[in-house]
Structure formats: structure tokens, C-alpha cells
Amino acid sequence: MKDVPAYYWKFLWEWEGTAYENDPDDPGGATKFGIDQRSHPNVDIRHLTEAKAKDIYRKDYWRKIKGGDLPEPLNVVVMDIAVNNGSGRAAKWLQELVGTTPDGVIGPITVAASQRTGPMDVISLLDRREDFYRAIAKGRMAKFLKGWLNRNNALRKLTVNA
């Protein structure tokens, strides 16, 4: 199985940051390397190392979305959706895109169907994500919209316009 591409780590650290943060408006609570306390209650976020963060990303995101089996750059886009929007949502969006049952668990049928995707499918996923961001940017979450859209556009440049 292929590992997370090195260029994605660079992208992820640029957007998630590598420092400890605790924004009171972030529903995930304290974060470091993008790993949040709410999703990882047994992790000492303040003392999290880059190596441990990468292990968490591989286990909780990359393996769940079958990133090593999906074609590149689709795997990178699905990974970033999983990281920022949830692995279940990422799986369902991929499954809907490739025409398989959207059950939220990527299996061999979805992996096989994903092999027929191309650049327009990557664009479609990124467009869907943008629509999702716009829909959830209400109340205290509105302050995050510009950053979410910038991240999505940066991912578009990285994976489609490279």
C-alpha cells in the first residue's frame, strides 16, 4: 500500500499548522498538527510530536479512506476531505462520485470504481466541498469560511493545476 505522499504532509502542515492552538470557537477544541482533542480524547495534544501526528493521520484517515489504493491525486483530495470534514463524509462523497453505494466505508468496489476517475472528478469533489463549507459557515463558524475556501483552492492548485 502506498503511503501518504510527501507533498501532502507539507500541504497539511501549512494549513493545519504545527503549533498548539486552542481557539474557543473551534468545536474540536485544542489542536496541534491538526489533531484535535475532541476527536482524539486520549492524545496529549499539547505534547504531540510530528511523528505521532503522522501515525494518527495514517491510522485514522489514510487507511480508512484506502488512500494507498486510490489513484493519485484523488487519494490526496479524499484524504484532505477526511481530515477536515470527516472520513465518513469523504467516503460517501467519493462513493456518490464513482456510483457505488454511499455507505461511508470504502471497500474494494469503491476502490475499483475510483480507478476510472480523472481530473474532472477531482474538481467535482472540490466543488462539492466548497458548497459544503458555504452551507456550514453560519454563526461562530462563519469566521472560518475564508480559510476553508483558501485551503480548498490551494488543494485544487496542488492536485488539478499542478
PATOR-768548 format. One record per atom (N, C-alpha, C, O): residue in three letters; y negated, x, z. Coordinates in steps of 0.05 Angstrom, whole numbers, plus 5000, padded with zeros to 4 digits. Example, Ala and Ser with C-alpha at 12.3 -4.5 7.8 and 13.67 -1.06 7.14 Angstrom:
REM residues 2
ALA511452645156;ALA509052465156;ALA506652645156;ALA506652855169;SER504552575142;SER502152735143;SER499952585157;SER497752685161;
REM end
This chain:
REM residues 162
MET502450175000;MET500050005000;MET497550185000;MET497350375015;LYS495650114983;LYS493150254981;LYS491550215007;LYS491649995019;ASP490050425015;ASP488350405038;ASP485650305030;ASP485050285006;VAL484050235049;VAL481250155044;VAL479850375029;VAL479950605037;PRO478550315006;PRO477250524991;PRO475050665008;PRO473550525023;ALA474750925005;ALA472751075020;ALA469950965016;ALA468350965034;TYR469350884991;TYR466650784986;TYR466050525002;TYR463750465007;TYR468150375008;TYR467650135024;TYR466850205052;TYR465150065064;TRP468050405064;TRP467250485091;TRP464250545092;TRP462850465110;LYS463350705072;LYS460550775070;LYS458750515069;LYS456750495083;PHE459650335051;PHE458150085049;PHE458249925075;PHE456149835084;LEU460449905088;LEU460749755113;LEU458949875135;LEU457649715149;TRP458950135138;TRP457250255159;TRP454350205153;TRP452750175171;GLU453550205127;GLU450750155120;GLU449949875129;GLU447649835138;TRP451749685126;TRP450949405131;TRP451649315159;TRP450149155170;GLU453649425171;GLU454349335198;GLU453149525219;GLU452749445242;GLY452449765211;GLY451349955230;GLY453550085246;GLY455749995247;THR452850305258;THR454750455274;THR453950475303;THR455350595320;ALA451650355310;ALA450750365338;ALA451450105353;ALA452049905341;TYR451450125379;TYR451949895396;TYR449549715395;TYR447249805397;GLU449949455390;GLU447849255390;GLU448749005405;GLU451148945407;ASN446848865416;ASN447448615429;ASN445148415425;ASN443648355443;ASP445048305400;ASP443048115393;ASP443647845405;ASP445847735400;PRO441847725421;PRO442447475434;PRO442947245415;PRO444147045422;ASP441947265390;ASP442347055370;ASP444947095354;ASP445646915338;ASP446247315358;ASP448847365344;ASP451047235359;ASP451647315382;PRO452347025348;PRO454446885363;PRO456847065369;PRO458546995386;GLY457147295356;GLY459347475361;GLY458847645386;GLY460747775396;GLY456447645396;GLY455847805420;GLY455448095413;GLY454548165391;ALA456048265432;ALA455748555428;ALA457448655404;ALA459648555400;THR456248835389;THR457648945366;THR457249245364;THR455249355374;LYS459049375351;LYS458849665344;LYS460749695320;LYS462949605320;PHE459749835299;PHE461249865274;PHE461949595263;PHE463849575247;GLY460449385270;GLY461049115260;GLY463248975275;GLY463848745269;ILE464549105294;ILE466648975310;ILE465248825333;ILE463748945349;ASP465748565335;ASP464248405354;ASP466048335378;ASP468548315376;GLN464748305401;GLN466148245426;GLN467647985425;GLN469947965436;ARG466447775414;ARG467747515414;ARG470447525399;ARG472447415409;SER470547655376;SER473047665360;SER475047875372;SER477347855366;HIS474048055388;HIS475648275398;HIS475148305428;HIS474148505437;PRO475948095444;PRO475248095473;PRO476548325489;PRO475548385511;ASN478548445479;ASN479948665494;ASN479048945486;ASN480149145494;VAL476948955469;VAL475949215459;VAL473449285475;VAL471649115479;ASP473249535484;ASP470849625497;ASP468849695475;ASP468749925465;ILE467149505468;ILE465349525445;ILE463449765449;ILE462949915430;ARG462349785472;ARG460349995477;ARG461450275471;ARG459950445462;HIS463950325477;HIS465150585474;HIS467050605449;HIS468550795447;LEU466850415432;LEU468450415408;LEU467850655390;LEU465550715385;THR469950785380;THR469651015362;THR469950915333;THR471050705328;GLU469051075315;GLU469351015286;GLU472250995279;GLU473050805264;ALA473951175289;ALA476751175282;ALA478050915292;ALA479650795278;LYS477450835317;LYS478550585327;LYS477550345312;LYS479050155306;ALA474950345304;ALA473850125288;ALA475350105262;ALA476049885253;LYS475850325249;LYS477350325223;LYS480150215227;LYS481150065211;ASP481450285249;ASP484150175255;ASP483949865258;ASP485749725248;ILE481949765271;ILE481549485275;ILE481149345248;ILE482349145242;TYR479449465231;TYR478949355205;TYR481449345188;TYR482049145174;ARG483049555189;ARG485549565174;ARG487449345184;ARG488549195167;LYS487749325209;LYS489749135221;LYS488748845219;LYS490348675210;ASP486348795226;ASP485348515229;ASP484248405203;ASP483848165201;TYR483648575183;TYR482448475159;TYR483948565134;TYR484948395119;TRP484048825129;TRP485348935105;TRP488248835101;TRP488948745080;ARG489748865122;ARG492548775120;ARG492848475117;ARG494448375102;LYS491148325131;LYS491248025130;LYS490547935102;LYS491747735092;ILE488748065088;ILE487947965061;ILE489648105040;ILE489148075016;LYS491548265048;LYS493248415029;LYS491548585011;LYS492148604987;GLY489548715022;GLY487648875007;GLY488949094990;GLY488049154968;GLY491149215000;GLY492449424985;GLY494049324961;GLY494849474944;ASP494549054960;ASP495948944938;ASP494248804918;ASP495048744895;LEU491748744925;LEU489848614907;LEU488548814888;LEU488249054896;PRO487848734864;PRO486448914846;PRO483648984856;PRO482348824869;GLU482849224850;GLU480149324857;GLU478349254834;GLU479149284811;PRO475949154838;PRO474449134863;PRO474748864877;PRO473448824898;LEU476448694867;LEU476848434880;LEU477548474910;LEU476648324927;ASN479248664915;ASN480148714943;ASN477748784961;ASN477748704984;VAL475848934951;VAL473549014967;VAL471848764973;VAL470848744995;VAL471448594953;VAL469848354957;VAL471248164977;VAL469948064996;VAL473848124974;VAL475347954993;VAL475248075021;VAL475047935041;MET475448335023;MET475348475049;MET472648425062;MET472448355085;ASP470448455047;ASP467848415059;ASP467348125067;ASP466048075087;ILE468447945051;ILE468247655059;ILE469747615085;ILE468847475103;ALA472147735087;ALA473747715112;ALA472247825136;ALA472147705157;VAL470948055132;VAL469548185154;VAL467148025163;VAL466747985187;ASN465647915144;ASN463147785151;ASN463347485153;ASN461647355166;ASN465447365142;ASN465647075141;ASN468346965151;ASN468746725152;GLY470147145158;GLY472747065168;GLY475047105148;GLY474647045125;SER477247205157;SER479447265139;SER480747005128;SER481646995106;GLY480746785144;GLY481746535134;GLY480146425111;GLY481146335091;ARG477446435114;ARG475646345093;ARG475946525068;ARG476146415046;ALA476146785072;ALA476546965050;ALA479046905034;ALA479046895010;ALA481246855049;ALA483746785036;ALA483546525021;ALA484546504998;LYS482446325033;LYS482146065020;LYS480446074995;LYS481145964974;TRP478246224997;TRP476546244973;TRP477946394951;TRP477746314927;LEU479446604957;LEU481046744937;LEU483146554925;LEU483446544901;GLN484546414942;GLN486646234933;GLN485446014914;GLN486645944894;GLU483245904922;GLU481945704904;GLU481145824878;GLU481445704857;LEU480146074879;LEU479246214854;LEU481646254835;LEU481346214811;VAL483946334846;VAL486246404829;VAL488146174824;VAL490146194810;GLY487545934836;GLY489045694831;GLY491645674847;GLY493545544838;THR491745804870;THR494145764887;THR493345584911;THR491045524915;THR495345504926;THR494845324949;THR493045454969;THR493745674980;PRO490745334975;PRO488845464994;PRO489745415023;PRO488545245037;ASP491745565032;ASP492745535060;ASP491545745079;ASP492145735103;GLY490045925069;GLY488746125085;GLY490546365092;GLY489646545107;VAL492846385080;VAL494646615084;VAL495446725057;VAL496746585041;ILE494546965051;ILE495147085025;ILE498047185025;ILE498847355041;GLY499547085006;GLY502347165002;GLY502747264974;GLY500947304959;PRO505347294966;PRO505947414940;PRO505047244917;PRO504447354896;ILE504846984919;ILE503946814897;ILE501046864892;ILE500146884869;THR499446874913;THR496546924910;THR496047214900;THR494347254883;VAL497647404910;VAL497347674901;VAL497947694871;VAL496447824856;ALA500147564863;ALA500847564834;ALA498647434817;ALA497847544796;ALA497647214826;ALA495547074811;ALA492947234810;ALA491447224791;SER492447394831;SER490047554832;SER490047774811;SER487947884804;GLN492347844801;GLN492548064782;GLN491247984755;GLN490748154738;ARG490847724751;ARG489647634726;ARG486647594728;ARG485347484710;THR485447684750;THR482547654753;THR480947874739;THR482048084732;GLY478447814735;GLY476648014723;GLY473948004736;GLY473547884757;PRO471948134723;PRO469248154735;PRO467947884740;PRO466547854759;MET468447684723;MET467247424727;MET468347294752;MET466947134765;ASP470747344759;ASP471947234784;ASP470647364808;ASP470147224829;VAL470047624807;VAL468647754829;VAL465847634832;VAL465047574854;ILE464547584810;ILE461847464810;ILE462047184822;ILE460347104838;SER464047034815;SER464446764825;SER464746764856;SER463546594869;LEU466346954866;LEU466646964895;LEU464047034909;LEU463346924930;LEU462547224897;LEU459947294909;LEU457947074908;LEU456347034926;ASP458046914886;ASP456246684884;ASP456946474905;ASP455246354918;ARG459546434909;ARG460446244929;ARG459546324957;ARG458646164973;ARG459746584962;ARG458846694988;ARG455846654992;ARG455046585014;GLU454346694971;GLU451446654973;GLU450846364980;GLU449146304997;ASP452246174967;ASP451845894973;ASP452545835002;ASP451245675015;PHE454645955012;PHE455545915039;PHE453346015058;PHE452645885078;TYR452346255053;TYR450146365070;TYR447846175072;TYR446746125093;ARG446946075048;ARG444645895047;ARG445245645063;ARG443445535076;ALA447745555063;ALA448445305077;ALA448445335107;ALA447845145122;ILE449145575117;ILE449345615146;ILE446745725159;ILE446545745183;ALA444845805142;ALA442445925152;ALA440545715163;ALA438445665152;LYS441245605185;LYS439745395198;LYS439145485227;LYS440645645239;GLY437045385239;GLY436345435267;GLY436145735272;GLY434945885256;ARG437445825293;ARG437246115300;ARG438646295281;ARG438246535281;MET440446185264;MET441846345244;MET440046405220;MET440746585204;ALA437846265216;ALA436146295193;ALA435046585191;ALA434646685169;LYS434646715214;LYS433546985213;LYS435447185200;LYS434547405192;PHE438047115197;PHE439947295185;PHE440147265155;PHE441347435142;LEU439047055143;LEU439446995115;LEU438647225097;LEU440147305079;LYS436247335100;LYS435347555082;LYS437347785083;LYS438047895062;GLY438247865106;GLY440148085108;GLY442848015095;GLY444048185082;TRP443747765099;TRP446247685087;TRP446047695056;TRP447847785043;LEU443847585046;LEU443447595017;LEU443247875006;LEU444247934985;ASN441848045021;ASN441548325012;ASN444348465012;ASN444948614994;ARG445948405032;ARG448648515033;ARG450248425010;ARG451648574996;ASN450148165004;ASN451648044982;ASN450848174955;ASN452448234938;ASN448248204952;ASN447148324927;ASN447948624925;ASN448548724903;ALA447948764948;ALA448849044948;ALA451849064941;ALA452649244926;LEU453448874951;LEU456248864944;LEU456648804914;LEU458448914901;ARG454948634904;ARG455048564875;ARG454548814859;ARG455948874839;LYS452548964866;LYS451949214852;LYS454149414854;LYS454849554835;LEU455349434878;LEU457549624883;LEU460049564867;LEU461449744857;THR460649304864;THR463249224853;THR463149124824;THR465049144809;VAL460849024816;VAL460648904789;VAL458849074771;VAL459549114747;ASN456649174781;ASN454749314764;ASN455049624768;ASN453149764761;ALA457349714777;ALA457649994783;ALA457650164757;ALA457850404759;
REM end
